[in-house]
Amino acid sequence: MKKTLGALALLGGSALVLAGCAAGGSSESDGAEIRVWLVGTDTPDVAREYLVDTFEEENPGSTLVIEEQSWEGLVDKLTTSLSSSDSPDIVEFGNTQAPAFTSVGALLDISDEYEALGGDDLLPGFVEAGSYDGAFYAAPLYSGARVVFADPALVTAAPATLDEYVATAKSLAAANPGKSGVYFAGQDWYNALPFIWENGGEVAVVDGEGWDAQLSSDASIAGLLQVQDLMMNASLAPKDGDNAEPWTPYCENQAVQFSAPNWALGLASACETEAPPAAPMVYALPGIDGGAAQVFAGGSNIGISARSENPELAKAALEIILSDGFQTIYGENGLIPAKLSLASTLGSSPEAEAFTAAAGNAKLTPASPNWAEVEASRVLEDFFVQIAQGGDVAALAAEVDIQIEEILNG
């Protein structure tokens, strides 16, 4: 049964209490202000300007304000803000965080807007992440499949298989002292997931009415051992570090390769360092048997707060965000648009082909309303730090499986 606005959800130890009815009414006064929360700097300035200008032109007397948020602590901030009397109207959040908010009444049901926003042209995995109990709450915003960026002076051809990728990264590290063959920081669980999936493992699967964590399965262990091999023998990244800006060591000639969402191409191609490397060669991470590996489907969903005071204006703004004009700007800036029909906006370069190949085989984390709490708990970061430091993979996986199950089934 769909939870109501009076439901209580525990997210990362915080209580999300959404009391009362949505604050919107049937009439919206002139001079209304629509507040849009965008996270990080992924959305280009030209897209932000397009949104503000188009909205204010189409809705005379009303204004739209973009308030940039940080990914750090976003779940807790949304938990508090979406239940307050000062809630923003439209909010962006990571696709893996979507079930936490779609399942508790924090967002406005926009099922009646599905066709106007793009319908079946919308990225299907993100539509699934933004839906709950047969209703549509959060549309795709953009996707960013992970690809590999390599120094073309040292890498001239993409490896054919995942095993070859591991071997090549180790060889590059050995042949280039002081450089990572592939930069792979200890906390970087996003780039570890493909190794689990390609070896036939999973993070967690539905088992009856609950969730069964699977990182300690034989298949997952095989992938985790590959991750440990890379972290210990191909990477000079901090064993307890994050992977926030992997293009930085590339730009500083401290890494031959790194893996990141496709939009990192611009950053790695315009290094502001002395004697920077050439713009990187880009390829899709190879699968265990060739082809493109299953990589984490990064990106965002976007929805309207259930407490928006101007829901109809918020819907109008959301339609602009999902319009071809706005979404084309994403494609032209290396982000995968929310609509399948706009894939061509990425271009036809080798880099664009790599983006398309990676996105075509991308995969999501477990679709549990409690998954955001797994991320907030940082159990995965702690787990992979211990792997990077040479810990017993099987023992560590058994321990983290217990922690993940406690959260998902809590």
Order of alpha helices (4+ residues) and beta strands (2+ residues): beta-beta-beta-alpha-beta-alpha-beta-alpha-alpha-alpha-beta-beta-beta-alpha-alpha-beta-beta-alpha-alpha-beta-alpha-beta-beta-alpha-alpha-beta-alpha-alpha-alpha-alpha
